[in-house]
Amino acid sequence: MSYKHTGYLSIAKNKQGLDDLEYRRETKNIIMIILPDKECKALDELGIFDIINKKYHLLIDFSETEDIPAEAIEECINLLESTSYKNGAFAKALRTAQKYKTYLEVGLL
């Protein structure tokens, strides 16, 4: 993977936020968290994205937008607990999605 651009993590706060995400509208119903290049690279090198991709049949990769389903959020949080990024932007986004009982949209650009 190339690490020239920052990724973004989006969480819908409510039903309207789900619609806003689907139609790419930026509103107060969506929480956006930036995934810094350094953290993105480290998570990739640790194999975190590969583990999530394989387990949930996803394609978290650059130039792709992928949704981590709500039912996978807790396991993804647990996966990060053993890393130095357990309090990073990705973990924060996962915990926020868990709080709102929704999925996490991951966009790596």
N, C-alpha and C positions, 0 to 999 in steps of 0.2 A: 504494500500500500504506500501511497505517496502522502506526505504530511504537510502540504503547502497551505491548506485552508482549514479553518476552524469548523467544527461540527456544531449542530444545534440539537437540542432535546426539547420536545414540546409536550405539554400536558394539558388536557382539557379540564377545566374546573367544574364543568357542568354539561348538561345536555346540549345547550347552545354552543358551548366550546367544542363539542364533538363535531357539530355541523361546520363550525368555523374552520376547524382543522381540515376537514374533508375538502372544503372549498377554498382553502389557503387564504382565509381572511385573518388579518391580525387584529385581535380584539382583546378586551379585558377578561374574556372568558378563557384565555389561553395563557399558560405560564411558559415562557421560553428561557432555557438555561443554555449558556454557551459551554461547549465541550472544548477546552483548550487543546491545542495541537499536542503538547507534551503529554497530557493525560491520555489522549486518544492513541498516541503512538505506544505508550506504555501498556494500555489495556489490550491493544492488538498484539504486542510482543508477548504478553502474559497468556495469550490465547483466550481471553475472556469472550471476545466477539465470536470466535470459532465455536466455543462451547455453547453459547446461547444459540447461535445459528443452527448447530447440529441438533441440539435438544428440541428446539421449537420449530424447526424447518423454516428458518428465516434466512435473510440475506443482508445482514448488516455489513455494509461495505461502502467504499467511496463511490460517489455519484449515485447512490441508491438512498431511498427513504424507506424505512422499515418500521413496523409497529411491533413492539414487544407487548404481547397480550397481558391483560390485567392478571390472569391466573398464573403468569410466569414471573411477575414482579418480585414476590417474596423470595423465590429461589435465586433470582438474579442478585438480590441484595445479599443473600447468604453467600453467594459465590464471591462477592467483593470483600466480605468480612476478613478473609485471610490475606488481603493485599494491602499495600500502603495507600491505596486509593479508596479505602472504605469510607472516607469522608470527602471524597472528591465530587466533582460536578456530576458525574454519571450516577454515583450513589445518591446524591441529593435529588436528582431527577427521579430516580427509581422510588425513593421514599415519598416524594411528592405525589407521584402517580398512585402509590399505595394509599396515601391519605385521601385522595379524591376517588379511589376505587375505579381507576381507568387505566388505559394503556399508555405506553410511552412511545412517542414517535421519535425515531432516531434518524437524523440526516447528517451524513458525513460528506462534506463537499471537498 
